[in-house]
């Protein structure tokens, strides 16, 4: 039996709940909403995690990260008119802004250090910050080797000059810097349809095409053609 329609519905309920209330539905909530036993909800969550549609807590089948949302606190906080949300990284925070629409403010820290930054965003598009960049330390092809590490190092900087000293200071890899406004474009392309009832997880080929549409065509963004989801 094909589980895709079931996990697509589950994903919709999770995302819709987060957008509407600022809080992720619990497994018990999902059981009531979908009229399914709790054990089946847990099985569907595991199936969704298997295609990278959700990250579950290590020791229990409950959502931990539902990209572009983090369900536990991070340095990236998106403040909307009625609700607010955490995001795993600045790319995801811009994805939340694109999903929510309207005017929001993204609160983060340059290089995850002491300098706070507040980015006003309207319908997914940042205002100002023309020299700001986002540093991706780990190539996306390796993102799911440890997605928490990958997200933790997708960080904003005031400009490209700050990146090399930051990498040296922390002993972390130098990856690729992308203008903030270009990352906002990527976030809209990547996450803009995540709240749709017919959502599906991007295939590797679809993900590669999105990178190209966002103007990300260097070897750093090469996913190497293969089967499966990204």
C-alpha positions in Angstrom: 0.0 0.0 0.0 1.4 3.4 -1.0 1.9 5.5 2.2 2.6 8.8 0.3 -1.0 10.2 0.5 -1.1 9.4 4.3 2.2 11.1 5.1 1.4 14.0 2.8 -1.7 14.6 4.9 0.2 14.2 8.1 2.8 16.8 6.9 0.0 19.2 6.0 -1.6 18.9 9.5 1.8 19.5 11.1 2.7 22.6 9.0 -0.9 24.0 9.1 -1.0 23.7 12.8 2.3 25.5 13.2 1.3 28.3 11.0 -2.1 28.8 12.5 -1.1 28.5 16.2 2.6 28.8 16.4 2.7 25.4 18.1 3.2 22.0 16.5 0.3 19.5 17.0 1.2 16.7 19.3 0.9 13.1 18.3 -2.3 12.9 20.4 -3.6 15.9 18.5 -2.8 14.3 15.2 -4.5 11.1 16.3 -7.7 13.0 17.1 -7.6 15.1 13.9 -7.0 12.3 11.6 -9.0 9.7 13.4 -6.1 7.2 13.6 -4.6 5.2 16.4 -1.6 6.7 18.0 0.5 3.8 16.8 -0.4 4.6 13.2 0.5 8.2 13.7 3.9 7.1 15.0 4.4 4.8 12.0 3.5 7.6 9.6 6.0 10.0 11.4 8.7 7.3 10.9 7.8 7.1 7.2 7.9 10.8 6.9 11.3 10.9 8.6 12.6 8.3 6.3 12.2 10.7 3.3 13.6 13.6 5.3 10.2 15.2 5.7 10.6 15.6 9.5 13.4 15.0 12.0 12.2 13.0 15.0 13.6 13.1 18.5 16.3 10.4 18.8 14.4 8.2 21.3 10.8 8.9 20.6 8.7 9.2 17.4 7.8 12.8 17.9 8.7 15.8 15.7 11.8 17.7 16.6 12.5 19.7 13.4 9.9 20.2 10.7 11.8 22.3 8.1 11.6 25.2 7.9 10.5 25.2 11.6 12.4 24.1 14.7 10.2 22.9 17.5 12.8 23.7 20.1 14.6 27.1 20.7 17.3 28.2 18.3 19.1 31.5 17.6 16.8 32.2 14.7 13.4 33.6 15.7 10.7 34.7 13.3 8.2 37.2 14.8 4.9 37.5 12.9 1.8 39.6 13.7 0.1 37.0 15.8 2.6 34.2 16.4 6.3 33.5 16.3 8.5 30.5 15.4 12.0 29.2 15.7 14.0 28.1 12.6 17.0 25.8 12.4 19.0 28.2 10.3 18.7 31.6 8.5 17.8 29.9 5.2 14.9 28.2 7.1 14.0 31.5 8.9 13.6 33.1 5.4 11.5 30.0 4.5 9.2 30.6 7.4 8.9 34.2 6.3 7.9 33.1 2.8 5.3 30.6 4.1 3.7 33.0 6.6 3.7 36.0 4.2 3.1 39.6 5.1 5.5 41.4 7.4 7.7 39.5 9.8 11.0 40.2 11.6 13.8 37.6 11.7 16.0 37.8 14.8 19.3 36.1 14.6 23.1 36.5 15.4 25.8 37.2 12.9 28.1 34.1 12.9 26.1 32.8 15.9 28.2 35.1 18.1 27.4 38.2 20.1 26.1 40.6 17.5 22.3 40.4 17.1 20.6 41.2 13.8 17.0 41.9 13.0 15.9 41.5 9.4 12.5 42.9 8.3 10.9 40.7 5.7 7.8 41.4 3.6 6.3 38.4 1.7 9.6 36.6 1.8 11.7 39.5 0.7 14.2 41.2 3.1 14.4 45.0 3.3 17.9 46.5 3.2 21.0 44.3 4.1 22.4 44.7 0.6 25.9 43.6 1.7 24.8 40.8 4.0 25.6 37.2 3.1 24.8 33.7 4.4 27.7 31.3 4.8 27.0 27.6 4.0 29.9 25.8 5.6 28.9 22.3 4.5 27.9 21.4 0.9 24.2 20.5 0.6 25.1 17.1 -0.8 26.4 16.2 2.7 23.6 18.0 4.6 21.7 14.9 5.7 24.9 13.2 7.0 24.2 15.3 10.0 21.4 17.8 9.3 21.7 19.4 12.7 25.3 20.3 12.1 24.5 21.5 8.6 21.7 23.8 9.8 23.8 25.1 12.7 26.4 26.4 10.3 24.1 28.2 7.8 24.7 31.6 9.3 24.3 35.3 8.5 27.3 37.7 8.3 27.4 41.4 7.6 29.7 40.8 4.6 32.1 38.3 3.1 35.1 39.7 4.8 33.9 38.4 8.2 33.8 34.7 7.1 37.5 33.7 6.8 38.4 35.1 10.3 35.3 33.4 11.7 36.3 30.0 10.2 39.8 30.4 11.5 38.7 31.4 14.9 36.4 28.4 15.4 38.3 25.8 13.3 35.3 25.4 11.0 35.2 24.8 7.3 35.0 27.6 4.7 32.2 26.8 2.4 30.3 29.3 0.2 28.9 32.7 0.8 25.6 33.7 -0.8 24.0 37.1 -0.7 21.1 37.3 1.8 18.6 38.3 -0.9 19.6 35.4 -3.0 19.1 33.0 -0.1 15.6 34.6 0.3 14.9 33.7 -3.3 16.1 30.1 -2.6 13.9 29.9 0.5 10.8 30.9 -1.4 11.5 28.4 -4.1 12.3 25.7 -1.6 9.7 26.2 1.1 7.0 28.2 -0.6 4.8 25.2 -1.3 5.4 23.4 2.0 2.0 24.4 3.4 0.1 23.0 0.4 -2.1 19.9 0.9 -0.4 18.2 -2.1 3.1 18.8 -0.7 5.8 16.2 -1.7 9.4 15.9 -0.6 11.8 17.1 -3.3 13.6 14.5 -5.3 17.4 15.0 -5.7 16.7 16.1 -9.3 14.1 18.6 -8.2 16.3 19.9 -5.4 19.2 20.4 -8.0 16.8 22.3 -10.3 15.8 24.6 -7.4 19.4 25.4 -6.7 19.9 26.3 -10.4 16.8 28.5 -10.5 18.1 30.4 -7.5 21.4 31.0 -9.3 23.4 28.5 -7.3 25.4 26.6 -9.9 28.9 26.2 -8.6 30.3 22.7 -7.7 29.5 23.4 -4.1 25.8 23.0 -4.9 26.2 19.8 -7.0 24.1 17.0 -5.6 25.3 14.3 -8.0 22.3 12.7 -9.8 20.9 9.8 -7.8 17.6 8.3 -6.9 15.8 9.3 -3.7 14.6 12.3 -1.8 16.6 15.3 -0.6 
